[in-house]
Amino acid sequence: MKTDLTNRINMSALTEELAEICGIHAGDGYLRYTGKRKELDISGGIEEKEYYDNYVIPLINKLFKLSIKGVCFPLRKTYGFRCYNRTVVFTLASFGFPSGKKTTIVSIPKQISECKKIKIPCAFLRGYFDTDGCLNFDKKIKNSSQFQRKYHYYPRLKFSTCSQELARGFQKLVKRFGFNCKLYTHKPKKETESLKYILQITGNKAIEHWMLLIGSKNPSKVSRYLIWKKYGFCPPNTTYQQRTNILNGKLDPNSFY
């Protein structure tokens, strides 16, 4: 199989689009290429339907000249797509992504992390953030103003993975771009669950730097950032529709307090 991959995939043709798809797969994807069945399955939360329909699926269709359509997966309550195209599957396999469960062993492909073209690793980070990252805003209780005690104003980029290699690779990569990324471990209560690695990037300057350098194509995540930019805070536990209404002036963000 490796010889077949080498013959069919020209790795020198690594593009931003392909790097971003790798990031999306690292976050939300499942790949199978051993045995007879060849399959790529990528899906996220139902609220990310717009992101998949308007960005992820068109991105893959354009790059590989396909006509994939989005589908809802009721049992796991996600939305995304399945693809059985061998070129797509073997392309991702050529980056070292494993066949089958990848939760504890996925990593950033070296072709991407070591690429000198800054837009390539940034595209991967964007895809990974848009699928597996979170943008939240915190209050500050101690030694703070009334505004800081009341409103969720302090930005926090958060990532969680069960792969130590992915966590360390991510921390190393974002440091290259000037981010101070803290890494924590979380031991689950159940012995059957894997150790989790929590990565956090915090602060106003950091979020602005992220959006300028890496950005986001996921409307659900962008809506949080835009509310924070407009009002100086972003209420927690809101739906994408509620955030859209806030941005359209149909809903007052203060009503959540």
Backbone hydrogen bonds in HBPLUS format (Angstrom, degrees):
<---DONOR---> <-ACCEPTOR-->    atom                        ^
c    i                          cat <-CA-CA->   ^        H-A-AA   ^      H-
h    n   atom  resd res      DA  || num        DHA   H-A  angle D-A-AA Bond
n    s   type  num  typ     dist DA aas  dist angle  dist       angle   num
A0005-LEU N   A0001-MET O   2.90 MM   4  6.21 155.7  1.96 154.3 161.1     1
A0006-THR N   A0002-LYS O   2.97 MM   4  6.19 160.9  2.01 147.8 152.6     2
A0007-ASN N   A0003-THR O   3.02 MM   4  6.24 154.0  2.08 149.3 155.9     3
A0008-ARG N   A0004-ASP O   3.12 MM   4  6.29 147.4  2.23 144.5 152.7     4
A0009-ILE N   A0005-LEU O   2.87 MM   4  5.77 149.9  1.96 157.8 163.3     5
A0013-ALA N   A0010-ASN O   2.96 MM   3  5.67 162.8  1.99 120.1 125.8     6
A0019-ALA N   A0015-THR O   2.99 MM   4  6.20 157.8  2.04 147.4 153.9     7
A0020-GLU N   A0016-GLU O   2.85 MM   4  6.06 153.3  1.92 150.2 157.5     8
A0021-ILE N   A0017-GLU O   3.03 MM   4  6.28 153.5  2.10 144.2 151.2     9
A0022-CYS N   A0018-LEU O   3.02 MM   4  6.28 149.0  2.12 142.5 150.9    10
A0023-GLY N   A0019-ALA O   3.03 MM   4  6.39 148.9  2.13 142.3 150.4    11
A0024-ILE N   A0020-GLU O   2.87 MM   4  6.19 154.9  1.93 150.0 157.2    12
A0025-HIS N   A0021-ILE O   2.84 MM   4  6.07 157.6  1.89 148.4 154.5    13
A0026-ALA N   A0022-CYS O   2.85 MM   4  6.07 155.5  1.91 145.9 153.0    14
A0027-GLY N   A0023-GLY O   3.13 MM   4  6.36 142.0  2.28 139.8 148.9    15
A0028-ASP N   A0024-ILE O   2.85 MM   4  6.02 179.6  1.85 162.4 162.3    16
A0029-GLY N   A0025-HIS O   2.80 MM   4  4.04 146.6  1.91 122.3 125.5    17
A0030-TYR N   A0041-ASP O   2.67 MM  11  5.01 131.1  1.90 143.4 158.9    18
A0041-ASP N   A0030-TYR O   2.80 MM  11  5.01 163.5  1.83 155.1 159.5    19
A0100-GLY N   A0031-LEU O   2.63 MM  69  5.81 171.7  1.63 166.7 167.4    20
A0032-ARG N   A0039-GLU O   2.84 MM   7  5.06 154.4  1.90 157.0 156.7    21
A0039-GLU N   A0032-ARG O   2.80 MM   7  5.06 159.9  1.84 147.7 152.6    22
A0040-LEU N   A0083-CYS O   2.82 MM  43  5.08 150.9  1.90 151.4 159.2    23
A0083-CYS N   A0040-LEU O   2.77 MM  43  5.08 151.8  1.85 152.4 160.1    24
A0042-ILE N   A0081-PHE O   3.13 MM  39  5.73 159.9  2.17 159.2 165.4    25
A0081-PHE N   A0042-ILE O   2.93 MM  39  5.73 157.1  1.98 156.7 163.6    26
A0044-GLY N   A0079-TYR O   2.93 MM  35  5.50 159.7  1.98 147.4 143.7    27
A0079-TYR N   A0044-GLY O   2.77 MM  35  5.50 152.6  1.85 148.4 157.9    28
A0048-GLU N   A0045-GLY O   2.89 MM   3  5.45 159.5  1.93 116.7 123.6    29
A0049-LYS N   A0046-ILE O   3.13 MM   3  5.60 148.9  2.23 123.4 122.1    30
A0051-TYR N   A0048-GLU O   3.05 MM   3  5.16 116.6  2.47  99.2 114.5    31
A0052-TYR N   A0048-GLU O   3.04 MM   4  6.42 157.3  2.09 156.0 162.1    32
A0053-ASP N   A0049-LYS O   2.80 MM   4  5.97 173.1  1.80 162.2 164.4    33
A0054-ASN N   A0050-GLU O   2.87 MM   4  5.67 159.9  1.91 144.4 150.4    34
A0055-TYR N   A0051-TYR O   2.98 MM   4  5.42 131.0  2.23 129.7 138.8    35
A0056-VAL N   A0051-TYR O   3.09 MM   5  6.47 160.2  2.13 147.3 152.6    36
A0057-ILE N   A0052-TYR O   2.95 MM   5  5.65 167.0  1.97 148.3 152.6    37
A0059-LEU N   A0055-TYR O   2.90 MM   4  5.89 147.2  2.00 146.3 155.9    38
A0060-ILE N   A0056-VAL O   3.07 MM   4  6.41 158.7  2.11 154.8 159.1    39
A0061-ASN N   A0057-ILE O   2.87 MM   4  6.03 166.2  1.89 156.3 161.0    40
A0062-LYS N   A0058-PRO O   2.91 MM   4  5.91 157.0  1.96 142.8 148.4    41
A0063-LEU N   A0059-LEU O   3.08 MM   4  6.19 162.4  2.11 144.4 149.4    42
A0064-PHE N   A0060-ILE O   2.96 MM   4  5.97 163.9  1.99 153.5 157.2    43
A0065-LYS N   A0061-ASN O   2.76 MM   4  5.14 111.4  2.23 132.8 144.3    44
A0066-LEU N   A0061-ASN O   2.94 MM   5  4.38 148.2  2.05 117.7 127.7    45
A0071-VAL N   A0080-GLY O   2.75 MM   9  5.55 152.4  1.83 147.8 155.6    46
A0080-GLY N   A0071-VAL O   3.00 MM   9  5.55 170.1  2.01 158.5 160.4    47
A0073-PHE N   A0078-THR O   2.82 MM   5  5.27 177.1  1.82 152.9 153.9    48
A0077-LYS N   A0073-PHE O   2.86 MM   4  5.70 112.3  2.32 143.9 162.3    49
A0078-THR N   A0073-PHE O   3.26 MM   5  5.27 158.3  2.31 134.2 138.0    50
A0077-LYS N   A0074-PRO O   3.22 MM   3  4.73 145.4  2.35  90.0 100.1    51
A0089-VAL N   A0085-ASN O   3.10 MM   4  6.38 170.1  2.11 156.1 158.7    52
A0090-PHE N   A0086-ARG O   2.81 MM   4  5.88 170.1  1.82 152.8 156.0    53
A0091-THR N   A0087-THR O   2.89 MM   4  5.86 141.4  2.04 138.5 148.9    54
A0092-LEU N   A0088-VAL O   3.21 MM   4  6.52 163.9  2.24 153.7 155.5    55
A0093-ALA N   A0089-VAL O   2.99 MM   4  6.22 152.6  2.07 144.4 153.2    56
A0094-SER N   A0090-PHE O   2.91 MM   4  5.98 140.8  2.07 137.0 146.1    57
A0095-PHE N   A0092-LEU O   3.13 MM   3  5.39 152.3  2.21 104.1 112.4    58
A0096-GLY N   A0093-ALA O   2.95 MM   3  5.36 160.1  1.99 114.6 118.8    59
A0105-ILE N   A0102-LYS O   3.04 MM   3  5.35 147.5  2.14 113.2 123.3    60
A0106-VAL N   A0102-LYS O   2.91 MM   4  5.22 137.4  2.10 168.5 156.8    61
A0112-ILE N   A0109-PRO O   2.97 MM   3  5.44 143.0  2.11 108.7 119.0    62
A0113-SER N   A0109-PRO O   2.95 MM   4  6.27 169.8  1.96 160.1 161.3    63
A0114-GLU N   A0110-LYS O   2.96 MM   4  5.56 158.5  2.01 143.1 147.1    64
A0115-CYS N   A0112-ILE O   3.18 MM   3  5.14 160.7  2.22 103.8 109.6    65
A0120-ILE N   A0117-LYS O   2.98 MM   3  5.79 155.1  2.04 126.6 132.9    66
A0122-CYS N   A0118-ILE O   3.26 MM   4  6.32 156.6  2.31 148.1 155.1    67
A0123-ALA N   A0119-LYS O   3.00 MM   4  5.94 143.3  2.14 131.5 139.9    68
A0124-PHE N   A0120-ILE O   3.20 MM   4  6.58 153.5  2.27 148.3 155.3    69
A0125-LEU N   A0121-PRO O   2.98 MM   4  6.24 162.5  2.01 149.9 154.1    70
A0126-ARG N   A0122-CYS O   2.92 MM   4  6.14 149.4  2.02 143.6 152.1    71
A0127-GLY N   A0123-ALA O   3.03 MM   4  6.30 162.1  2.07 149.3 153.2    72
A0128-TYR N   A0124-PHE O   2.91 MM   4  6.17 156.7  1.96 152.7 159.7    73
A0129-PHE N   A0125-LEU O   2.84 MM   4  5.94 160.4  1.87 147.1 152.7    74
A0130-ASP N   A0126-ARG O   2.92 MM   4  6.03 163.0  1.95 150.5 155.3    75
A0132-ASP N   A0128-TYR O   2.79 MM   4  5.69 164.9  1.81 155.5 160.5    76
A0133-GLY N   A0129-PHE O   2.97 MM   4  4.20 142.4  2.12 115.0 120.4    77
A0134-CYS N   A0158-LYS O   2.83 MM  24  5.08 141.3  1.98 148.0 158.4    78
A0158-LYS N   A0134-CYS O   2.92 MM  24  5.08 163.7  1.95 143.6 148.1    79
A0136-ASN N   A0156-ARG O   2.98 MM  20  5.21 171.0  1.99 150.4 151.3    80
A0156-ARG N   A0136-ASN O   2.76 MM  20  5.21 140.9  1.91 160.8 157.4    81
A0138-ASP N   A0154-TYR O   2.81 MM  16  4.90 157.3  1.86 131.6 135.4    82
A0153-TYR N   A0138-ASP O   2.93 MM  15  5.74 127.9  2.21 140.6 135.0    83
A0154-TYR N   A0138-ASP O   3.00 MM  16  4.90 175.6  2.00 145.1 143.7    84
A0140-LYS N   A0148-GLN O   2.98 MM   8  5.41 168.4  1.99 134.4 137.2    85
A0149-ARG N   A0145-SER O   3.01 MM   4  6.27 143.4  2.15 146.0 156.1    86
A0150-LYS N   A0146-GLN O   3.08 MM   4  6.22 137.7  2.26 142.0 152.6    87
A0150-LYS N   A0147-PHE O   3.21 MM   3  5.25 130.1  2.47  95.1 108.0    88
A0151-TYR N   A0147-PHE O   2.89 MM   4  5.87 175.3  1.89 161.2 162.8    89
A0234-CYS N   A0152-HIS O   2.91 MM  82  5.78 158.8  1.95 165.0 166.2    90
A0203-GLY N   A0155-PRO O   3.12 MM  48  5.48 156.3  2.18 148.6 146.8    91
A0157-LEU N   A0201-ILE O   2.76 MM  44  5.01 172.8  1.77 163.8 161.3    92
A0201-ILE N   A0157-LEU O   2.92 MM  44  5.01 157.3  1.97 142.9 149.5    93
A0159-PHE N   A0199-LEU O   2.87 MM  40  5.02 155.8  1.92 148.6 153.2    94
A0199-LEU N   A0159-PHE O   2.81 MM  40  5.02 169.6  1.82 150.7 154.2    95
A0161-THR N   A0197-TYR O   3.03 MM  36  5.31 157.9  2.08 143.5 150.5    96
A0197-TYR N   A0161-THR O   2.70 MM  36  5.31 164.4  1.72 163.2 168.9    97
A0167-ALA N   A0163-SER O   3.03 MM   4  6.26 162.5  2.07 149.2 154.1    98
A0168-ARG N   A0164-GLN O   2.96 MM   4  6.15 169.4  1.97 153.6 155.7    99
A0169-GLY N   A0165-GLU O   2.92 MM   4  5.93 153.0  2.00 139.8 148.3   100
A0170-PHE N   A0166-LEU O   2.82 MM   4  5.90 153.7  1.89 147.8 154.7   101
A0171-GLN N   A0167-ALA O   2.99 MM   4  6.20 165.4  2.01 149.0 152.9   102
A0172-LYS N   A0168-ARG O   3.00 MM   4  6.13 161.2  2.04 145.3 150.2   103
A0173-LEU N   A0169-GLY O   2.96 MM   4  6.06 154.2  2.02 141.7 149.1   104
A0174-VAL N   A0170-PHE O   2.95 MM   4  6.16 172.5  1.96 163.4 163.5   105
A0175-LYS N   A0171-GLN O   3.16 MM   4  6.18 146.7  2.28 139.0 147.9   106
A0176-ARG N   A0172-LYS O   3.31 MM   4  6.54 142.4  2.46 137.0 145.5   107
A0176-ARG N   A0173-LEU O   3.11 MM   3  5.24 126.8  2.40  97.8 111.1   108
A0177-PHE N   A0174-VAL O   2.98 MM   3  5.13 139.3  2.15  98.4 110.3   109
A0179-PHE N   A0174-VAL O   3.07 MM   5  5.47 165.6  2.09 142.4 139.4   110
A0178-GLY N   A0175-LYS O   2.99 MM   3  5.04 163.8  2.02 110.8 112.0   111
A0182-LYS N   A0200-GLN O   2.97 MM  18  5.28 158.1  2.02 156.4 153.7   112
A0200-GLN N   A0182-LYS O   2.94 MM  18  5.28 154.3  2.01 147.2 155.0   113
A0184-TYR N   A0198-ILE O   2.77 MM  14  4.96 163.5  1.80 149.7 155.5   114
A0198-ILE N   A0184-TYR O   2.73 MM  14  4.96 158.6  1.78 141.5 148.2   115
A0186-HIS N   A0196-LYS O   2.77 MM  10  5.01 157.1  1.82 146.1 149.5   116
A0196-LYS N   A0186-HIS O   2.99 MM  10  5.01 176.7  1.99 150.8 150.3   117
A0193-GLU N   A0190-LYS O   3.18 MM   3  5.58 159.4  2.22 109.9 116.1   118
A0207-ILE N   A0203-GLY O   3.13 MM   4  6.42 162.4  2.16 154.0 157.6   119
A0208-GLU N   A0204-ASN O   3.08 MM   4  6.28 161.0  2.12 151.4 156.9   120
A0209-HIS N   A0205-LYS O   2.88 MM   4  6.00 154.2  1.95 144.0 151.6   121
A0210-TRP N   A0206-ALA O   2.85 MM   4  6.06 153.9  1.91 147.1 154.5   122
A0211-MET N   A0207-ILE O   2.98 MM   4  6.16 169.0  1.99 150.2 152.4   123
A0212-LEU N   A0208-GLU O   3.00 MM   4  6.10 146.5  2.12 141.6 150.8   124
A0213-LEU N   A0209-HIS O   2.90 MM   4  5.94 166.4  1.92 151.1 154.9   125
A0214-ILE N   A0210-TRP O   2.73 MM   4  5.27 150.8  1.81 143.8 154.0   126
A0215-GLY N   A0210-TRP O   2.82 MM   5  6.03 163.9  1.84 137.5 143.2   127
A0221-LYS N   A0218-ASN O   3.06 MM   3  5.55 123.7  2.39 113.0 125.5   128
A0222-VAL N   A0218-ASN O   2.96 MM   4  6.15 166.9  1.97 159.0 163.3   129
A0223-SER N   A0219-PRO O   2.91 MM   4  5.89 151.1  2.00 143.6 149.6   130
A0224-ARG N   A0221-LYS O   3.19 MM   3  5.50 129.0  2.46 103.5 115.0   131
A0225-TYR N   A0221-LYS O   3.40 MM   4  6.81 160.3  2.44 148.3 153.0   132
A0226-LEU N   A0222-VAL O   2.89 MM   4  6.16 160.9  1.93 159.0 164.4   133
A0227-ILE N   A0223-SER O   3.07 MM   4  6.20 154.1  2.14 144.3 150.3   134
A0228-TRP N   A0224-ARG O   3.08 MM   4  6.30 163.3  2.11 148.8 153.4   135
A0229-LYS N   A0225-TYR O   2.91 MM   4  6.17 154.0  1.98 148.5 156.2   136
A0230-LYS N   A0226-LEU O   2.99 MM   4  6.12 148.6  2.09 140.4 148.5   137
A0231-TYR N   A0227-ILE O   2.82 MM   4  5.90 168.0  1.83 160.2 162.8   138
A0232-GLY N   A0228-TRP O   2.76 MM   4  4.73 140.1  1.92 126.7 135.8   139
A0243-ARG N   A0239-THR O   3.00 MM   4  6.32 158.2  2.05 150.6 156.5   140
A0244-THR N   A0240-TYR O   2.88 MM   4  6.13 150.0  1.97 146.2 154.9   141
A0245-ASN N   A0241-GLN O   2.94 MM   4  6.21 153.0  2.02 145.8 152.9   142
A0246-ILE N   A0242-GLN O   2.92 MM   4  6.24 146.8  2.03 144.5 153.9   143
A0247-LEU N   A0243-ARG O   3.03 MM   4  6.28 160.6  2.07 147.5 151.7   144
A0248-ASN N   A0244-THR O   2.94 MM   4  6.15 136.7  2.13 140.1 152.6   145
A0250-LYS N   A0245-ASN O   2.76 MM   5  4.92 142.0  1.90 158.1 156.4   146
A0249-GLY N   A0246-ILE O   3.12 MM   3  5.16 158.7  2.17 102.8 109.0   147
A0255-SER N   A0252-ASP O   2.96 MM   3  5.55 158.2  2.01 117.5 124.4   148
A0256-PHE N   A0253-PRO O   3.31 MM   3  5.93 168.9  2.32 114.2 117.4   149
A0257-TYR N   A0254-ASN O   3.04 MM   3  5.55 162.5  2.07 119.8 121.9   150
